[in-house]
Amino acid sequence: MYHWASVVLALSLYLPLAVQIIKGQVKQNIATWILWVALDTVVWLSVLVQGGNWYLPLTYVIGGSFMVACQVRAGSIRWTLFETMISALVIVCIIGWYFSGPWLATVLSTTGMVFATIPQIKDSWIKPQDSPVPVYFGYFTANVLSTIAGASWTVEERLYPLACTILCGVIVLISMRRPSSQSV
């Protein structure tokens, strides 16, 4: 039940976020979304092969791909050296999977996803008003549900959703603060 609740909640968050992106009401880091899709794909496939908690990673692959398309349509594209380094980490994840199996690929790609979130965290810190707090709170909740849905405390069941829970929680917290230029 928790698997499907997390999937339905996560999917329901993509449409309002897409509308906000296309209308220019919120800014998202396209490089972060591209990297998330790439890393989520590795997580999804590696967890699927292990028979683990794969529902939410697949949802994020589908929804993230939709977000990338919306950002391309909105013309909000930015790529730096940092995003290039994270892209190299995606390749390391795939090589790790090839040589060491899906367990290491899950660990590496989840770690890569954490690093890939740093540009979004930075953007949310600099301009918290541009961060869609309700959407990220929804993702936080979906990740909590997926973490609860894990059958055991193993890498393939809970590492990815727990890491996503923490990251979304951080984005929510820093996005709820007032920008430093508006502080009293």
N, C-alpha and C positions, 0 to 999 in steps of 0.2 A: 504494500500500500504506500509506504513512504517513497519508494522508487518513483511510482507514477505521480505522486503529489509533487515531488521535486521537478520532474520533467514537465508537467503541466504548468506549474508556476513559472519555471524558467522560460518556457516557450511563450507564455502570455506576456512576458516582459519585453520581448524583442520588438513587437509592433509599436508600442508607445515610444520606445527609445528610437526606433527608425524614424518615426514621424518627427520627433524632436531634433534629430540629426539633420534630416532633410530640410526642415524649416529653419535651421541654424540656431535653435534655442539652446542646444547643448553642444559642447565640443568633446570629441573623443579622439584618442590617439590611434590613427589607423594602423600604424606600425604595431602597436600593442595588440590590436584585434587580429592582424594577419598572423602574428606570432602565436597568439592564443589558439587560433584555428590549427596551425601547424602542430603545435605541442599537444593540443587536445586530441588531435588525430592519433598521435603516437600513444597518448595515454589510453584513449578509447580502444585501439587495436591491441595494445599490450595487456590491458585489463580483460578484454574480451577473450583473448587466447588463454588467460589464466582462469577464466570462469568467475571473474570478480564483478564488482559493482560498476558496470559499464554504461548504464542508462544516461546519467547526467553528462559524462564526457561526450557521448554521441550527440546529445541535445545541444551542447555548446559548440560542437563542430558545425552543425546545421545552422544554428542561430548566429554564430560568429561569422560564418560565410555571408549570411544575409546582411550583417552589420557592415562588413567590408564593402559590399556592393552599395549600400546606402551612403557610406562615406565617400566612395568614388563618385557617386552621383552628386553629392553635395560639394565635391571638390576640396575636401579637407584631408590632404595628403601631406605627410611630413615624415622623412626618414633620415636618421642620423647614424653615426658610427656605432652608438650603443645598440640600436636595433640590428645592425649588421652583426655585431658580436653575439647577440641573442640568436640570430639566425644560424650562426655557426654552432651554437649549442643544440639546435634542432638536429643538425647533421650528426653531432656527437651522440645524441639520443638514438638515432637510427643505427649508427655504427655500434653503439653499446648493445642494442637489441640483437643485432646480427651476431655479435661475438659472445654475448653473455646471457641472452634470453630476455623474455618479456619482463621479468621482475626488475632487472636493472633499468630497462627502458622506461618502466613506470616511474621509478625513482628519479631518473635523469630528466624525463620530460616534465614531471611535476616540479622539480627544482627549476627547470628552464621556465616553466609557466610563472613561477614566483618572480624570477628575474624579469620576465617579459612584462610583468605588471608594474614595474618601477616607473616607466614613463607615464602611465596613467595616474599613479599615485602622485608623481611630481606635478603633473598638470592639475590634478585635483587640489594639491596644496597651494599652487600658485593662483589658481582661479577657482575657488570652491563654488562660486556661483554658477559656473559652467558645468558642474557635475550633477547628474540626475540622482539625487539622494534616494528618492522612493524606489527607483529601478535597482540601484545597488543594494538597498535594503531587501528588496525582493530576491535578488541573487543570493544574498547572505542567507535568507530564509530557505531558499531552495537547496543551498549547500548544507545547511544544518539538517534538513530532511534527508538528503542523500547520505550524510554521515550516519544518521540514525539508522538508515536502511541497510547499512553494511552488516553482513552476517557475522563478522568477526573483526577483531582488531589486527588486521593484516594490511600489508601494503596495497594489495589488489582490492581490498574492500573499503579502506578508509583514508589512505594517505591523500589522494587527490581531493575528495570533497572536504576534508578537514583543512587542507592548505587553502582551498578556495574560500572556505568560511572565514578564515583569518584574514585573507586579503580583502575580501568584500567588506568585512567589518572595519578594517583600517580605512578603506576608501570612504565608507559611510561616515566614520568619525571625523576624518580630516575635512570632508566636504561639508559637514554641518557647522564648522566654525566660520566665523566671519573673516573676510580677507584682512590682512594686516593693515591695509590702507584705510579700512573702515573701523578699525578698533578704537574703542573709547579710551 
